[in-house]
Amino acid sequence: MFRTLRVFAILATSLLIAACGGQNFVRPQSDALVLGSTTFRQVTSKMGEPLSTAALSLNNVPVRSATYSHAQAMPFTTILNIRTLVCVFDKDVLVSYDYASSFDEEKAATKINDGLVKTLLKGDKKSKVVAILGRPGGEAIYPVANPKGTSILRYTYLESYRVPFLPTPRITKKILTINFDSSEEITVISSTESKP
């Protein structure tokens, strides 16, 4: 659980960084981020240099995170749209990524349907989860997921706005996390929600 919270902390930090602007980018295609295969160099060659990087340890494994963030505010309104991608690398190979966006055209696609989530049961296959909930915004393998051979899917929903003349954005975030065993069967379904 602690390792997952560390990754979420990186995501939360990236949201605050995004409030400062950042270089615009688009959500990578699903085949552009392949866990256990895609390298740091491949990500940066397609995405450009990240806004920030950080070194951390997950399950006693030293890893590196790369954060891409972009924010767009509408002058004289409370509208603030945020897009963020956090990638985690073990020995420069991708082991986790998390994408989230509060832009209108993407927000609708990432809304978490609690009714559909309730149809998922322990033991259901990962393929069923994706068929029901759609493409996840995040995935992880060891050392973010633990033990080795297990994996995680994450669905993140964001709403954001700003208060004029205040530097900190107001963010509502809901994260659905689904853990899988080595047979790609659900072991745990959990969710967290935070509001300003």
N, C-alpha and C positions, 0 to 999 in steps of 0.2 A: 504493500500500500504506500509506503514512504517513497519508493522509487517513482510511483505514478504521480504522487503529489509534487515531486521535484520537477517532473516534466510539465505538469500543470502550472507550476510556479513560473517556469520559463515562458509558457504561453501567456500567462497573465502579465508578465513583465513586457512581453512583446506588444501586448495591447496598449500598454502605457506608452511604449516607444512609438507605436503607430500614431498616437495622438499628435506627435510632433511632425508628421508628414511621411517621410520615407519615399523611396522610389516605387512607382506603380509597377505591378506585375499581375499576371493572370494565373489562375489555378492550373497547376501542371496536369497534363493528361495522365490517366491512370497508369499507362505503361512507362511514364517518365520517372516514377518513384517506385522502384522494386526493392523491397526489403531483402537484405543479404546479398545484393548484387550491385545496385547503383552506388557509385562512388561520389565522394565530395567534389571531385573535379568535374564529374558529369553534371552534377547539380549546378555548380557555379558556371559551367559553360553554357547552360540553358537559361539559368535564372539571373546570372550576373553575380557580383559580389554581394554577400549578405549584409544587412544593416548592422548586425552584431554577431559575434561568436562568443562562446563561453566553454570553459573546461569544467567538467564535473565528474563525479563518480557514482555509478549505479551498480548495486550489488558487487561492490569492490572492483568494478571494471571502469577504467578511465575512458570517458567518452567526450565528444565535442558536439556542441549544438551550434546550429546556424539559423539565424532568425531573419526572415523577410517580412517587412511590415509596410503598410501604406494606409494613410488616412486622408479623407477628403471631407472638408467642412464647407457648408454653404454659408456665405456671409450673411449676417443679420438674421440668422435662424438658429434653431437648436439642432439642425441636421448635422450629423457626423457619421460618416460611413468608414468602417475599418475592415481591412483585409490583412490576414497574417498567416505565415507558414513557418513552423518550427521543425527543423530536421535534426535528428540526433545520429551521430556516426560513431561506430566502434572500429578503430583502426582504419578510418576513412571510408568505411562501408556503411551504408544507410541501415539503421536498425529501428528507426521510428520517425514518423512525421505526423504533424497535426496541422490541418488547414481549417481556418474559420473566417467567416465573412459576415458583415452586417449590411452589405450592399443589397438593395431591394431585389435585384435580379437573382441573387444567390441565396438570400435569407429564406425565401419561400421554399427552396429546394432542400434546405437543411433543417426545417422545422421538425422537431421530434414528435411523432404521433404516438402518444402514450397508449392508445388503444391497440396499435399494431405491436408495440413493444410487449404488451401483456400476452400476445399470442405466442411469444417465444418462450421456450421451456429449456430447462437444463437438459443437455444431451442433444439438442438440435444442432445441426451442422452449420458451419460458417456460411456455406453457399445459400442456405435458407435465410439466414439473417440478411445477407446482401439482396436476395430476391425480394424480401419483404420491406426492408428499410432503405434500400438503394445504396449507392456508393458511399462508403464512409469518408469522413474528413480526415481520419487518422488511423494509422496502423502501427503496431509495434511487435518486435520479437525480442529475444534475449539480447542484452541484459535489461532492457526496459521491462519486458515481460519475463517472469521468473516462475519456475525453473526453465532451463533450456528445453526447447521443443514446443513450448506454449506460445500463445500469441494473443494480441489484443486488437479489437476494433473500437474506434471512438467516433461518436457523432456529436458535433458541437453546434449549438444554436446561439447566435449572438444578436442582441439589440443594443444599439449605442446612440447616445445623443450628448450634446454638450450644453453647459450652462454658460451663456455669454459672460465674458470677463473672468471666468474661472479656468485654470489650466488643466484640471483633471477631468477626463471624460467620464460620463455615467454609463456603465456597462452592465447589462443583464446577460448572464451566461448560463446555459444549461448543457451539461456534458453527460452523455450516455456512454458508459464503458462496458464492453462485453469481453470477458475472458474466455479463452478456449484452451483445451488440453492438446496434447500432441496428436490426437486424432481429429482435431478441428471440431470438437464438440463443445458446446457451451458449458462452462463450469460456474460462472458468476455473471450476473447482470446487475449493474449498479448505476446510479445517477447522482449528480450533484447539481445544485442550482445556486447561483449567487445573484443578488440584486443590489443596486446602489443604495 
